Each structure stands twice: as C-alpha cells, then as structure tokens.
Amino acid sequence: MYDFNIQSAYSIDDAAAKLSAAADGTVKAGGQTLIPVLTLHLANPSEVISLAGDGTPGTTNTATSFTTRRITTTPHAAHSAA
C-alpha cells in the first residue's frame, strides 16, 4: 500500500483549502472503499481529506428544518428523529 496523510475537514471551506494545498489529494466520506482502492493500485493520493469532521453523528429536528450531521447513518437518523 501507499503512504499518505489523512486530515479531517470541519467545513466545506476547510476541505477546499486542504484539497487545494495537497499535491495529489482526494476527499472521502463515509461508505467509500478507500483501502480496497489503494490495495488494487487504483489510486495513490498524497493526502486524504476526511469529511467526517469531529465524527459525532446526529440530527437536529426543528419546526422548519431537519439537519443531518456528517457520518449519520440511516438507523441513527431514524432513531433520533422519533
């Protein structure tokens, strides 16, 4: 496998800045198969920017909106929305 650096981004602007600063970066979010892609030599990024943020899943439900945080799974959203 390849050597690469992994960074967390806490906003879209943060992710864009880290991606533009990387020599050959890629952005990843949950549900993607990073390790198999690297193992099969389909990618060789110098930087991987994670969109998971602080890694805390959750939802916010108000009278006018429903907001889902990053890495919130469907079962988690269904349970917290009830």
C-alpha positions in Angstrom: 0.0 0.0 0.0 1.0 3.6 -0.3 2.0 6.3 2.3 -0.5 9.1 2.6 -1.5 11.8 5.1 -5.1 11.9 6.4 -6.7 15.1 7.5 -10.1 16.0 8.9 -12.1 18.9 7.4 -14.6 20.7 9.6 -16.3 22.7 6.9 -16.6 22.9 3.1 -14.1 25.8 3.0 -11.7 23.9 5.2 -11.9 20.8 2.9 -11.4 23.0 -0.2 -8.4 24.7 1.3 -6.8 21.4 2.3 -7.5 19.8 -1.0 -6.0 22.8 -3.0 -2.9 22.7 -0.8 -2.4 18.9 -1.4 -0.1 17.8 -4.2 -2.5 14.9 -5.2 -5.4 14.9 -2.7 -8.7 13.2 -2.6 -11.8 13.8 -0.5 -13.5 10.8 1.3 -16.8 10.5 3.2 -18.4 7.5 4.9 -19.3 4.4 2.9 -16.4 4.6 0.5 -13.9 1.9 0.0 -10.5 3.6 0.4 -8.4 0.6 1.5 -9.5 -1.7 -1.4 -8.9 1.1 -3.9 -5.4 1.6 -2.6 -4.7 -2.1 -2.4 -5.7 -2.6 -6.1 -3.5 0.4 -7.0 -6.5 2.3 -8.4 -5.4 5.5 -6.5 -2.3 6.9 -5.0 -3.3 10.1 -3.2 -0.7 12.1 -1.2 -3.5 13.4 1.1 -6.9 12.1 2.1 -9.3 14.7 3.4 -12.0 13.2 5.6 -15.4 14.9 5.6 -16.3 13.1 8.8 -15.5 16.3 10.8 -15.4 15.6 14.5 -17.0 12.2 13.9 -20.1 12.9 16.0 -23.3 11.7 14.2 -26.6 13.2 14.9 -29.7 15.1 13.7 -31.4 18.3 14.7 -35.2 18.5 14.1 -37.0 21.8 14.4 -40.4 23.1 13.2 -38.9 24.3 10.0 -35.9 22.1 9.3 -34.2 18.7 9.7 -30.4 18.7 9.7 -28.2 15.7 9.5 -24.6 15.8 10.6 -21.8 14.1 8.8 -21.5 10.3 9.2 -25.0 9.9 10.5 -26.3 6.5 9.4 -29.9 5.9 8.4 -30.8 3.9 11.5 -29.3 6.6 13.7 -31.3 9.3 11.9 -34.5 7.3 12.2 -34.0 6.7 15.9 -33.1 10.3 16.7 -35.9 11.8 14.6 -38.6 9.9 16.6 
